[in-house]
Amino acid sequence: MIFNKDGHGAEELRQATSSYYANADFDKISGIVETVQNEVGLQIGLPVMDSIDTAYQNGTDAELVKAAQRCVGYMSVLRYFRLNDISHETDGRKVKMDSDNERRPFEWQLERDDQMHLQEYYNAFDRLVLLLQDNQTFKEGELYKRQQQLCITNAGVLEWVTGIEATPYLYMRMVPFLHMAQMKVEERLGSAIADITDEALKFLAQAATGNRGVALFVQRTEMRLLPSGAFREAVKSGAGSKRSTTEALHDFYQHMMEVSENYVKDMQCRRDALADDHQAHLVIPANDKDNKFFIV
C-alpha cells in the first residue's frame, strides 16, 4: 500500500486530500484504500502500481508517489464518506448529531461535495498519467504499447482533431475505442495511417479516427464515469428539459459518426487527388521496346 509506511497513514491521507482528519483511525479506511489502489493499478497496469509502491517504501521518486497518493486518496475518502453519512450499528442504521450545534446537510450539498471529490480524483489521475509517460515500467506495459500504435498518441492530439476537451485520463479510457476506429478508417483508406507522408491527408485520417473513437466511447460508457467539463457537458447541452439522457447520447453519437464519415470522404478525395497528381506529373514514361520516340 502507498500509505501508512511508518504508521502515519491518516496524516499522509490528510496531506494528499485535505479531507481526511489526521487524527482519525487509518484502519477504518485502509480496506478502501487497498481496493482503490488495486483499481487504479488495473487501469495503469499492475506492474506500474507495484513499482510506485516500491518507490514509496524506498523513499524514491517522490513526485510520482505523491501523484499516485492523491489519485488513490481522493477516491478512497469519497467512498469512505459515502459509507459513513449514517452510522451502521447492530440494531440498524442511525444518524448521530448534536441537535443544538449541528444540522444534517441537504442532499444537494452531499452531491456537490461528492462531485468535487470526484473531480479532484480525475485531476489527480491526469497528473499521474502525465508523469507516467517518462516511466520505464509504464513504457514496457501494454497500455503504452497500444498508445504508440495509434495515430492519435495523446490527449492533445485528440482535442486538436475533435475540438472536444480531452484529458489524459479520458484519453487513456478511450484507447481501445480509438484502436477500433483506426482499424475502420485504415480499411477505408486502403493503407496504414502511419505510412502517410502528406500532412493534409494525415490530418483527415486522424480526424476521422478521433471523431469515430469519441462516438464509440460515448455509446458504450456510462455518463456518470465521465469527468465534468468533457463529454458530459457536451451531451447535456443538447439534452433539453424534455429529452432524456439516452436520447441526447444517441444524438451525440450520431453527430460524431457523421462528422467522422465526412472526414473519411475528404480523406478519400485527397488520397485519390494525390494519386492522380502523381500520374499526371510522371516525367519518365514506362519503357517500351516497341515504342521508341523522341522530340526535336
C-alpha positions in Angstrom: 0.0 0.0 0.0 1.2 3.5 -0.8 0.1 4.8 2.6 1.0 4.1 6.2 4.6 3.0 5.8 5.6 4.4 9.2 2.1 4.2 10.8 1.2 7.7 9.7 -1.4 6.8 7.1 -4.1 9.2 8.3 -1.6 12.1 8.2 -0.5 11.1 4.7 -4.1 10.9 3.6 -4.8 14.3 5.0 -1.8 15.8 3.1 -2.9 14.1 -0.1 -6.6 15.2 0.0 -7.1 17.8 2.8 -10.3 16.0 3.6 -9.4 13.1 5.9 -8.7 14.1 9.5 -5.1 13.5 10.5 -6.1 12.2 13.9 -8.6 9.7 12.5 -8.1 6.0 12.7 -6.5 4.9 9.4 -7.6 1.3 10.0 -11.2 2.3 9.2 -10.3 3.4 5.7 -7.3 1.1 4.9 -9.5 -1.5 3.3 -11.0 1.1 0.9 -7.5 2.4 0.1 -6.3 -1.1 -0.8 -9.3 -1.6 -3.1 -8.9 1.8 -4.8 -5.2 1.3 -5.3 -5.8 -2.0 -7.0 -8.4 -0.4 -9.2 -6.1 2.3 -10.3 -3.4 -0.3 -10.9 -5.7 -2.2 -13.2 -6.1 1.0 -15.3 -2.4 2.0 -15.5 -1.0 -1.6 -15.2 -0.5 -3.6 -12.0 3.3 -3.7 -12.6 3.3 0.1 -12.7 1.5 0.4 -9.5 3.8 -2.2 -7.9 6.8 -0.1 -9.0 5.1 3.0 -7.4 4.6 1.0 -4.2 8.2 0.0 -4.2 9.3 3.6 -4.7 7.1 4.7 -1.8 8.6 2.0 0.5 12.2 3.0 -0.6 11.5 6.8 -0.4 12.3 7.4 -4.1 10.5 9.1 -7.0 8.6 11.4 -4.6 6.7 13.3 -7.3 5.3 10.2 -8.8 4.4 8.7 -5.4 2.6 11.9 -4.4 0.6 11.9 -7.6 -0.5 8.3 -7.0 -1.3 9.1 -3.4 -3.6 12.0 -4.4 -5.3 9.8 -7.0 -5.9 6.9 -4.7 -6.6 9.2 -1.7 -9.5 11.2 -3.2 -11.4 8.2 -4.4 -10.8 6.5 -1.1 -12.1 9.3 1.1 -15.1 9.8 -1.2 -16.2 6.2 -0.8 -15.5 6.4 3.0 -17.6 9.5 3.4 -20.5 7.9 1.4 -20.4 4.9 3.6 -20.4 6.9 6.8 -23.0 9.5 6.1 -25.1 7.4 8.5 -23.9 5.2 11.4 -24.1 1.4 10.9 -24.9 -0.3 14.2 -26.1 -3.7 15.4 -29.7 -2.6 15.7 -29.7 -0.8 12.3 -28.6 2.5 10.7 -28.7 5.7 12.6 -28.0 9.4 12.3 -25.9 10.9 15.1 -25.5 14.6 15.7 -25.6 17.4 18.2 -29.1 18.8 17.8 -28.0 22.2 19.2 -24.9 22.8 17.1 -25.2 20.5 14.0 -27.6 20.0 11.1 -27.8 17.3 8.5 -26.7 18.6 5.1 -29.2 18.8 2.3 -29.0 16.2 -0.4 -27.7 18.7 -3.0 -24.9 19.6 -0.6 -23.8 16.0 -0.4 -24.0 15.6 -4.2 -21.9 18.7 -4.7 -19.3 17.6 -2.2 -19.2 14.1 -3.9 -18.7 15.8 -7.3 -15.9 18.0 -6.1 -14.1 15.0 -4.7 -14.7 13.1 -7.9 -13.3 15.9 -10.0 -10.2 16.1 -7.8 -9.7 12.4 -8.4 -9.9 12.9 -12.1 -7.4 15.8 -11.9 -5.0 13.7 -9.8 -5.3 10.9 -12.3 -4.5 13.3 -15.2 -1.3 14.3 -13.3 -0.4 10.7 -12.7 -0.8 9.7 -16.3 1.3 12.6 -17.5 4.1 11.7 -15.1 4.0 8.0 -16.2 4.8 9.0 -19.8 8.5 9.0 -18.7 8.3 6.0 -16.5 10.2 3.0 -17.9 7.9 0.4 -16.3 4.9 2.1 -17.8 6.6 2.2 -21.2 7.0 -1.5 -21.1 3.3 -2.1 -20.3 0.5 -3.0 -22.7 -1.3 0.4 -22.4 1.7 2.4 -23.6 2.4 0.0 -26.4 -1.2 0.3 -27.6 -0.9 4.1 -27.5 2.1 4.0 -29.7 0.2 2.0 -32.3 -2.4 4.8 -32.7 -2.3 7.8 -35.0 -3.7 9.8 -32.0 -0.9 9.3 -29.5 -2.1 11.7 -26.7 -4.9 13.8 -25.3 -3.6 16.9 -27.0 -3.9 15.4 -30.5 -7.4 14.1 -29.7 -8.5 17.5 -28.6 -7.0 19.1 -31.7 -8.8 16.8 -34.2 -12.2 16.6 -32.4 -12.5 20.1 -30.8 -13.7 18.4 -27.6 -11.9 18.9 -24.2 -9.8 15.8 -23.7 -7.9 15.0 -20.5 -5.1 12.4 -20.1 -7.4 10.2 -18.0 -10.2 10.4 -20.6 -7.7 9.6 -23.4 -6.5 6.6 -21.5 -10.0 5.3 -21.2 -10.6 5.9 -24.9 -7.5 3.9 -26.2 -9.5 0.7 -27.1 -12.2 2.7 -28.9 -9.6 4.7 -30.8 -8.0 1.4 -31.9 -11.3 0.1 -33.2 -11.9 3.4 -35.0 -8.4 3.5 -36.6 -8.8 0.0 -38.0 -12.0 1.0 -39.7 -10.5 4.2 -41.1 -7.4 2.4 -42.4 -9.8 -0.1 -44.1 -11.4 2.8 -45.9 -8.1 4.4 -46.7 -6.5 1.3 -48.0 -3.3 1.7 -46.2 -1.8 2.3 -42.7 -2.1 5.9 -41.4 1.5 5.6 -40.2 2.6 5.3 -43.8 1.1 8.6 -44.8 3.6 11.4 -45.8 1.1 14.1 -46.9 0.3 16.2 -43.8 -3.2 17.2 -45.0 -4.1 13.5 -45.7 -2.7 12.5 -42.3 -4.8 15.1 -40.5 -8.0 14.0 -42.3 -7.3 10.4 -41.2 -6.6 11.4 -37.6 -9.8 13.5 -37.5 -11.9 10.6 -38.9 -10.3 8.3 -36.3 -10.7 10.7 -33.4 -14.4 11.5 -34.0 -15.3 7.9 -34.6 -13.5 6.9 -31.4 -15.4 9.5 -29.5 -18.7 8.2 -30.8 -17.9 4.6 -29.9 -16.7 5.7 -26.4 -19.9 7.7 -25.7 -22.1 4.9 -26.9 -20.6 2.4 -24.6 -19.7 4.4 -21.5 -21.9 5.4 -18.5 -22.3 9.2 -18.2 -21.5 9.1 -14.5 -18.0 7.9 -15.3 -17.2 10.9 -17.4 -15.3 13.9 -15.9 -17.4 17.1 -15.8 -16.4 19.5 -18.4 -15.6 16.9 -21.0 -18.2 14.9 -23.0 -20.8 15.1 -20.2 -21.3 18.9 -20.7 -21.3 18.5 -24.4 -24.1 15.9 -24.2 -26.1 17.8 -21.6 -26.0 21.0 -23.6 -28.1 19.3 -26.3 -30.4 17.4 -24.0 -33.0 20.0 -23.0 -35.6 19.6 -20.3 -37.9 17.4 -22.4 -35.3 15.0 -23.7 -33.8 12.1 -21.8 -30.0 11.5 -21.4 -30.4 8.3 -23.5 -31.8 10.4 -26.4 -29.1 13.0 -26.0 -26.4 10.3 -26.0 -27.8 8.8 -29.2 -27.9 12.2 -30.9 -24.4 12.9 -29.9 -23.2 9.5 -31.1 -25.0 10.1 -34.5 -23.5 13.5 -34.8 -19.9 12.3 -34.2 -20.3 9.4 -36.6 -21.5 11.8 -39.3 -18.5 14.1 -38.7 -16.2 11.1 -38.9 -17.8 10.0 -42.2 -17.4 13.4 -43.7 -13.7 13.3 -42.8 -13.4 9.9 -44.4 -14.9 11.2 -47.6 -12.5 14.1 -47.6 -9.7 11.7 -46.9 -10.5 9.5 -49.8 -10.8 12.5 -52.1 -7.4 13.8 -51.0 -5.9 10.3 -51.4 -7.3 10.0 -55.0 -6.1 13.5 -55.9 -2.6 12.7 -54.7 -2.6 9.5 -56.8 -3.8 11.4 -59.9 -1.3 14.2 -59.4 1.5 11.7 -59.2 0.4 10.1 -62.5 -0.1 13.4 -64.3 3.5 14.6 -63.5 5.3 11.4 -64.4 8.4 12.7 -66.1 9.9 9.4 -67.4 7.4 7.1 -69.2 7.4 3.4 -68.8 10.0 1.8 -71.1 8.5 0.0 -74.1 11.0 -1.6 -76.5 8.4 -1.4 -79.4 7.6 2.3 -79.0 10.8 4.3 -79.0 10.5 8.0 -79.8 12.0 11.5 -79.1 11.0 15.1 -79.8 13.3 17.5 -81.7 
